[in-house]
Amino acid sequence: MQPINCYLGVSAILFCIGLFGVMTRRNAVGILMSIELMLNAANLNLVAFSAYGPKHGLTGQVFAVFVITIAAAEAAVGLAIVVNLYMNAKHVNVDQVNLMKW
Amino acid sequence: MTGQGVAFAVLAAITIISALLVVTIKNIVRSALFLALSFVGVAGLYILLNAEFLAAVQVLIYVGAITVLMLFAIMLTQQIMSAKISQTTEWFWLALPMALAMLATLIFFFAMRTYPVNPAPDALAVGTTMPLAEALLKPYLLPFELASFILLAALVGAIVIAREEKPGATD
């Protein structure tokens, strides 16, 4: 099998791509997609340690299941907010949404 | 190079290249489709890590549900589909070195220490679905039920938030 550092490396690269996307994407849907990438990177870490850890167990996989659940809830609520923002502001550009900025 | 090594390299390349396209490509619809491809790559990595149930869940929920939800949101918000408007903020040249610095830090710490490699003996032959179900319904029963409650709350919340409010409507 691959050493675990390979999986950790892929996970780190995926996380940083998602981070970059969150910082640079202009529309809210793009930001949500980048957040999903970051959550996937975290899941990959959990599953890798579940398979390679010093003690074998399924705790990492159970945790990954919960992360997937929360990610689904987050995507649903986030996209509902995006749709509501579009109905109110007619755009979804996060750099133009500064209604609450003093 | 073993077959597993080849599979790992191919899946990692699929995942990373399509993730890069997700954050850089102009057309947001194509971006969502590449996001699905990236999720498929991660599902393949799960299979390599003996987590076949999670791979199936990944394909069903991420590729099947979340990406389609993203596409629905893109199509409901027509304006962002036009490729004329810029898709990136003015922070591009600040975000790039920050992300690279984060990556360098993570890789440095991952490469610095060695983790005990203790692969499970032939776990794929046994299968992890049944032990996972037992773990979810025995020691993790309370978080499991709580997760379903959170899903219900998110469902109701999403409907309430996304509903179009009619002026003068009473409920």
Interface residues (C-beta under 8 A of the other chain):
Chain A: M1 Q2 P3 I4 N5 C6 Y7 L8 G9 V10 A12 I13 L14 F15 C16 I17 G18 L19 F20 G21 M23 T24 R25 R26 N27 V29 G30 L32 M33 S34 E36 L37 N40 N43 L44 V47 A48 S50 A51 Y52 G53 P54 H56 L58 T59 Q61 V62 A64 V65 F66 I68 T69 I70 A71 A72 A73 E74 A75 A76 V77 L79 A80 I81 V82 V83 N84 Y86 M87 K90 H91 V92 N93 V94 D95
Chain B: Q4 G5 F8 A12 T15 I16 A19 L20 V22 V23 I28 S31 A32 L35 S38 F39 V42 L45 Y46 L48 L49 N50 A51 F53 L54 V57 Q58 I61 Y62 A65 I66 L69 M70 F72 A73 I74 L76 T77 Q79 I80 I85 S86 Q87 T88 T89 E90 W91 F92 L94 A95 L96 M98 A99 L100 M102 L103 L106 I107 F110 A111 T114 Y115 P116 V117 N118 P119 A120 A123 T128 P131 L132 A135 L136 Y140 P143 A147 I150 L151 A153 A154 L155 G157 A158 I159 I161 A162 E164
